[in-house]
Amino acid sequence: MLHGYRVDASEQEVLSAIPTLTLEKVRKFSYPNLFYSEIRSGFVHEGDTTSLGSSHPGGTRTADISYMNVIEKPYRRIHFSVEWLCKVAEAIGRNCASDFYLPRNPLPVAWWLDGGGV
């Protein structure tokens, strides 16, 4: 069983190890994008994860992110723990609360997923 903390690498570590990759390609397979495309989008539009996501953890040990192996395709599915997602949402709220009443910035020319911003 794979847990996120055992296989994570920063964008810079991935780009250093494989210089031919683009930032856009690395972000395409990042946790934020995988969560949006495989978990959130499926639940919002279909009431369940997509075929690459799992609503159940991969094993009995607690992990923020885990991968479940199954016998049918796709063979490995990703799971995000609800507790961890709550911590992420709370951190986002704390970090952006002070900016709420500031003037809005213009929309970015390049979105984060396309290599823009931090």
MDAnalysis code that builds the backbone (N, CA, C; Angstrom):
import MDAnalysis as mda
import numpy as np

u = mda.Universe.empty(354, n_residues=118, atom_resindex=np.repeat(np.arange(118), 3), trajectory=True)
u.add_TopologyAttr("name", ["N", "CA", "C"] * 118)
u.add_TopologyAttr("resid", np.arange(1, 119))
u.add_TopologyAttr("resname", ["MET", "LEU", "HIS", "GLY", "TYR", "ARG", "VAL", "ASP", "ALA", "SER", "GLU", "GLN", "GLU", "VAL", "LEU", "SER", "ALA", "ILE", "PRO", "THR", "LEU", "THR", "LEU", "GLU", "LYS", "VAL", "ARG", "LYS", "PHE", "SER", "TYR", "PRO", "ASN", "LEU", "PHE", "TYR", "SER", "GLU", "ILE", "ARG", "SER", "GLY", "PHE", "VAL", "HIS", "GLU", "GLY", "ASP", "THR", "THR", "SER", "LEU", "GLY", "SER", "SER", "HIS", "PRO", "GLY", "GLY", "THR", "ARG", "THR", "ALA", "ASP", "ILE", "SER", "TYR", "MET", "ASN", "VAL", "ILE", "GLU", "LYS", "PRO", "TYR", "ARG", "ARG", "ILE", "HIS", "PHE", "SER", "VAL", "GLU", "TRP", "LEU", "CYS", "LYS", "VAL", "ALA", "GLU", "ALA", "ILE", "GLY", "ARG", "ASN", "CYS", "ALA", "SER", "ASP", "PHE", "TYR", "LEU", "PRO", "ARG", "ASN", "PRO", "LEU", "PRO", "VAL", "ALA", "TRP", "TRP", "LEU", "ASP", "GLY", "GLY", "GLY", "VAL"])
u.atoms.positions = np.array([
    [0.841, -1.162, 0.000],
    [0.000, 0.000, 0.000],
    [0.892, 1.232, 0.000],
    [0.531, 2.214, -0.775],
    [1.265, 3.466, -0.817],
    [0.506, 4.534, -0.057],
    [1.222, 5.314, 0.736],
    [0.659, 6.463, 1.418],
    [1.344, 7.693, 0.854],
    [0.615, 8.800, 0.817],
    [1.148, 10.027, 0.243],
    [2.488, 10.438, 0.792],
    [2.669, 10.346, 2.118],
    [3.926, 10.812, 2.708],
    [5.120, 9.981, 2.249],
    [4.901, 8.789, 1.719],
    [6.007, 7.934, 1.287],
    [6.409, 8.204, -0.162],
    [5.554, 8.849, -0.924],
    [5.841, 9.025, -2.346],
    [5.802, 10.475, -2.793],
    [5.525, 11.407, -1.881],
    [5.439, 12.819, -2.250],
    [6.800, 13.383, -2.623],
    [6.762, 14.325, -3.524],
    [7.939, 15.116, -3.868],
    [7.443, 16.501, -4.244],
    [8.254, 17.505, -3.975],
    [7.867, 18.868, -4.332],
    [7.983, 19.043, -5.851],
    [7.364, 20.107, -6.344],
    [7.484, 20.406, -7.781],
    [8.945, 20.501, -8.180],
    [9.744, 21.194, -7.342],
    [11.157, 21.386, -7.666],
    [11.931, 20.069, -7.680],
    [11.614, 19.159, -6.763],
    [12.280, 17.850, -6.746],
    [11.958, 17.068, -8.016],
    [10.713, 17.103, -8.433],
    [10.308, 16.387, -9.646],
    [10.981, 16.998, -10.869],
    [10.952, 18.330, -10.975],
    [11.561, 19.003, -12.132],
    [13.080, 18.805, -12.158],
    [13.709, 18.739, -10.988],
    [15.164, 18.494, -10.941],
    [15.493, 17.073, -11.381],
    [14.655, 16.116, -10.973],
    [14.902, 14.717, -11.310],
    [14.636, 14.435, -12.781],
    [13.651, 15.126, -13.354],
    [13.282, 14.907, -14.761],
    [13.153, 16.269, -15.433],
    [14.265, 16.854, -15.858],
    [14.254, 18.216, -16.404],
    [13.423, 18.386, -17.681],
    [13.105, 17.292, -18.353],
    [12.319, 17.410, -19.582],
    [10.832, 17.644, -19.307],
    [10.397, 17.445, -18.057],
    [8.997, 17.710, -17.714],
    [8.759, 19.206, -17.626],
    [7.549, 19.620, -17.961],
    [7.164, 21.016, -17.792],
    [6.428, 21.173, -16.470],
    [6.382, 22.393, -15.975],
    [5.642, 22.680, -14.750],
    [4.168, 22.323, -14.923],
    [3.626, 22.589, -16.105],
    [2.221, 22.242, -16.374],
    [1.982, 20.747, -16.242],
    [2.892, 19.923, -16.728],
    [2.742, 18.469, -16.656],
    [2.832, 17.995, -15.202],
    [3.756, 18.556, -14.437],
    [3.891, 18.181, -13.028],
    [2.604, 18.523, -12.283],
    [2.069, 19.715, -12.520],
    [0.854, 20.137, -11.829],
    [-0.373, 19.349, -12.278],
    [-0.357, 18.839, -13.493],
    [-1.477, 18.023, -13.967],
    [-1.675, 16.797, -13.072],
    [-0.578, 16.278, -12.507],
    [-0.645, 15.092, -11.657],
    [-0.444, 15.426, -10.182],
    [-0.654, 16.685, -9.805],
    [-0.517, 17.116, -8.413],
    [-1.763, 16.757, -7.617],
    [-1.629, 16.744, -6.288],
    [-2.778, 16.441, -5.444],
    [-3.937, 17.413, -5.654],
    [-3.689, 18.735, -5.762],
    [-4.847, 19.614, -5.985],
    [-5.625, 19.250, -7.250],
    [-4.929, 18.960, -8.329],
    [-5.628, 18.618, -9.564],
    [-6.278, 17.238, -9.480],
    [-5.576, 16.269, -8.887],
    [-6.171, 14.938, -8.737],
    [-7.405, 14.984, -7.842],
    [-7.335, 15.768, -6.756],
    [-8.515, 15.880, -5.903],
    [-9.680, 16.469, -6.684],
    [-9.419, 17.551, -7.414],
    [-10.501, 18.191, -8.164],
    [-11.074, 17.246, -9.225],
    [-10.210, 16.634, -10.003],
    [-10.694, 15.842, -11.140],
    [-11.227, 14.469, -10.745],
    [-10.654, 13.838, -9.727],
    [-11.046, 12.466, -9.403],
    [-11.994, 12.331, -8.219],
    [-12.045, 13.313, -7.339],
    [-12.902, 13.215, -6.158],
    [-13.997, 14.278, -6.199],
    [-13.635, 15.535, -6.102],
    [-14.609, 16.617, -6.002],
    [-15.538, 16.668, -7.207],
    [-14.986, 16.639, -8.389],
    [-15.811, 16.742, -9.594],
    [-16.801, 15.584, -9.694],
    [-16.350, 14.381, -9.395],
    [-17.243, 13.226, -9.439],
    [-18.370, 13.335, -8.428],
    [-18.042, 13.733, -7.192],
    [-19.077, 13.864, -6.167],
    [-20.080, 14.954, -6.525],
    [-19.591, 16.077, -7.048],
    [-20.490, 17.182, -7.384],
    [-21.395, 16.814, -8.557],
    [-20.853, 16.177, -9.569],
    [-21.623, 15.934, -10.787],
    [-22.279, 14.562, -10.858],
    [-21.728, 13.578, -10.145],
    [-22.253, 12.218, -10.270],
    [-22.593, 11.565, -8.931],
    [-22.304, 12.223, -7.820],
    [-22.607, 11.662, -6.512],
    [-21.635, 10.608, -6.027],
    [-20.484, 10.457, -6.692],
    [-19.469, 9.483, -6.300],
    [-18.137, 9.904, -6.901],
    [-17.057, 9.274, -6.469],
    [-15.757, 9.576, -7.065],
    [-15.751, 9.111, -8.518],
    [-14.762, 9.538, -9.262],
    [-14.595, 9.001, -10.608],
    [-13.958, 7.618, -10.487],
    [-13.703, 6.974, -11.596],
    [-13.145, 5.613, -11.548],
    [-11.712, 5.588, -11.011],
    [-11.017, 6.722, -10.998],
    [-9.648, 6.765, -10.480],
    [-9.584, 7.158, -9.013],
    [-10.719, 7.507, -8.415],
    [-10.767, 7.899, -7.013],
    [-11.452, 6.843, -6.178],
    [-11.257, 6.921, -4.878],
    [-11.898, 5.992, -3.957],
    [-12.471, 6.765, -2.777],
    [-13.689, 6.420, -2.387],
    [-14.272, 7.051, -1.206],
    [-13.853, 6.323, 0.067],
    [-13.080, 5.255, -0.062],
    [-12.613, 4.479, 1.081],
    [-11.092, 4.494, 1.117],
    [-10.501, 4.540, 2.307],
    [-9.047, 4.547, 2.396],
    [-8.438, 3.226, 1.955],
    [-7.183, 3.293, 1.551],
    [-6.469, 2.094, 1.129],
    [-5.783, 1.440, 2.300],
    [-6.512, 0.753, 3.149],
    [-5.918, 0.069, 4.283],
    [-6.490, 0.544, 5.605],
    [-5.940, 0.018, 6.678],
    [-6.462, 0.342, 8.004],
    [-5.637, 1.408, 8.712],
    [-4.420, 1.685, 8.231],
    [-3.612, 2.725, 8.863],
    [-4.106, 4.092, 8.415],
    [-4.035, 5.057, 9.318],
    [-4.481, 6.404, 9.004],
    [-3.428, 7.095, 8.143],
    [-3.853, 7.632, 7.032],
    [-2.978, 8.400, 6.151],
    [-3.806, 9.499, 5.508],
    [-3.208, 10.657, 5.311],
    [-3.925, 11.756, 4.672],
    [-4.333, 11.391, 3.251],
    [-3.412, 10.761, 2.546],
    [-3.654, 10.356, 1.164],
    [-3.162, 8.925, 1.025],
    [-3.972, 8.079, 0.452],
    [-3.554, 6.693, 0.256],
    [-4.032, 6.214, -1.105],
    [-3.484, 5.124, -1.536],
    [-3.823, 4.546, -2.832],
    [-4.327, 3.133, -2.600],
    [-5.474, 2.820, -3.153],
    [-6.082, 1.509, -2.962],
    [-5.885, 0.676, -4.233],
    [-5.353, -0.507, -4.064],
    [-5.242, -1.432, -5.192],
    [-6.520, -2.259, -5.262],
    [-7.069, -2.400, -6.462],
    [-8.290, -3.178, -6.665],
    [-8.068, -4.160, -7.815],
    [-8.965, -5.114, -7.978],
    [-8.736, -6.155, -8.978],
    [-9.252, -5.799, -10.366],
    [-10.023, -4.718, -10.485],
    [-10.470, -4.321, -11.821],
    [-9.846, -2.975, -12.196],
    [-9.829, -2.687, -13.490],
    [-9.252, -1.425, -13.961],
    [-10.126, -0.275, -13.511],
    [-9.573, 0.881, -13.202],
    [-8.145, 1.119, -12.985],
    [-7.694, 0.462, -11.685],
    [-6.534, -0.117, -11.697],
    [-6.077, -0.963, -10.602],
    [-5.686, -0.207, -9.334],
    [-5.299, 1.041, -9.453],
    [-4.914, 1.830, -8.285],
    [-5.779, 3.084, -8.244],
    [-6.396, 3.336, -7.085],
    [-7.283, 4.483, -6.916],
    [-6.804, 5.332, -5.742],
    [-6.976, 6.628, -5.862],
    [-6.499, 7.551, -4.838],
    [-7.622, 7.897, -3.865],
    [-7.246, 8.069, -2.591],
    [-8.196, 8.437, -1.538],
    [-7.612, 9.581, -0.718],
    [-8.435, 10.590, -0.443],
    [-8.061, 11.707, 0.415],
    [-8.904, 11.612, 1.681],
    [-8.275, 11.616, 2.861],
    [-9.051, 11.502, 4.097],
    [-9.844, 12.782, 4.340],
    [-11.048, 12.625, 4.844],
    [-11.914, 13.764, 5.122],
    [-11.277, 14.676, 6.165],
    [-10.644, 14.091, 7.178],
    [-10.005, 14.895, 8.216],
    [-8.932, 15.804, 7.630],
    [-8.132, 15.277, 6.727],
    [-7.074, 16.063, 6.101],
    [-7.671, 17.161, 5.231],
    [-8.712, 16.838, 4.467],
    [-9.362, 17.837, 3.625],
    [-9.938, 18.967, 4.472],
    [-10.487, 18.640, 5.638],
    [-10.996, 19.669, 6.548],
    [-9.865, 20.573, 7.027],
    [-8.712, 19.995, 7.355],
    [-7.567, 20.793, 7.788],
    [-7.099, 21.721, 6.666],
    [-7.092, 21.225, 5.446],
    [-6.699, 22.051, 4.299],
    [-7.675, 23.208, 4.135],
    [-8.981, 22.921, 4.185],
    [-9.995, 23.966, 4.026],
    [-9.877, 25.015, 5.136],
    [-9.654, 24.570, 6.373],
    [-9.496, 25.508, 7.490],
    [-8.256, 26.374, 7.303],
    [-7.166, 25.792, 6.844],
    [-5.936, 26.551, 6.612],
    [-6.138, 27.587, 5.518],
    [-6.855, 27.223, 4.468],
    [-7.137, 28.174, 3.391],
    [-7.953, 29.338, 3.945],
    [-8.980, 29.020, 4.743],
    [-9.807, 30.062, 5.343],
    [-9.003, 31.003, 6.218],
    [-8.126, 30.448, 7.071],
    [-7.290, 31.280, 7.945],
    [-6.357, 32.167, 7.129],
    [-5.780, 31.599, 6.084],
    [-4.792, 32.343, 5.307],
    [-5.399, 33.409, 4.406],
    [-6.654, 33.262, 4.019],
    [-7.236, 34.253, 3.110],
    [-8.201, 35.211, 3.807],
    [-8.550, 34.958, 5.071],
    [-9.515, 35.811, 5.767],
    [-9.060, 37.267, 5.814],
    [-7.785, 37.507, 6.063],
    [-7.297, 38.885, 6.162],
    [-7.331, 39.605, 4.817],
    [-7.363, 38.874, 3.719],
    [-7.384, 39.481, 2.384],
    [-8.799, 39.714, 1.855],
    [-9.801, 39.298, 2.611],
    [-11.174, 39.308, 2.102],
    [-11.627, 40.697, 1.651],
    [-11.290, 41.727, 2.396],
    [-11.771, 43.071, 2.077],
    [-10.789, 43.892, 1.248],
    [-9.685, 43.297, 0.859],
    [-8.735, 43.999, -0.007],
    [-9.297, 44.097, -1.418],
    [-8.844, 45.089, -2.193],
    [-9.301, 45.166, -3.592],
    [-8.935, 43.881, -4.342],
    [-9.791, 43.487, -5.231],
    [-9.550, 42.256, -5.991],
    [-8.444, 42.458, -7.018],
    [-7.631, 41.444, -7.158],
    [-6.605, 41.457, -8.189],
    [-7.228, 41.051, -9.512],
    [-6.662, 41.496, -10.619],
    [-7.179, 41.036, -11.917],
    [-6.942, 39.530, -12.060],
    [-7.743, 38.892, -12.898],
    [-7.562, 37.459, -13.136],
    [-6.178, 37.209, -13.719],
    [-5.564, 36.094, -13.359],
    [-4.209, 35.815, -13.864],
    [-4.213, 35.533, -15.366],
    [-3.090, 35.838, -15.971],
    [-2.925, 35.520, -17.388],
    [-2.795, 34.005, -17.548],
    [-2.040, 33.378, -16.629],
    [-1.890, 31.924, -16.639],
    [-2.359, 31.401, -15.280],
    [-3.269, 30.459, -15.291],
    [-3.771, 29.854, -14.061],
    [-2.706, 28.933, -13.476],
    [-2.837, 28.605, -12.177],
    [-1.856, 27.770, -11.474],
    [-1.623, 26.449, -12.213],
    [-2.690, 25.806, -12.624],
    [-2.563, 24.517, -13.285],
    [-1.790, 24.618, -14.598],
    [-1.832, 25.798, -15.216],
    [-1.126, 26.013, -16.476],
    [0.272, 26.577, -16.284],
    [0.761, 26.552, -15.029],
    [2.115, 26.990, -14.756],
    [2.228, 28.379, -14.169],
    [1.119, 29.071, -13.978],
    [1.154, 30.423, -13.426],
    [1.061, 30.423, -11.922],
    [1.359, 31.553, -11.316],
    [1.190, 31.737, -9.872],
    [1.944, 30.734, -9.030],
    [1.793, 30.886, -7.729],
    [2.438, 29.954, -6.795],
    [1.380, 29.268, -5.983],
])
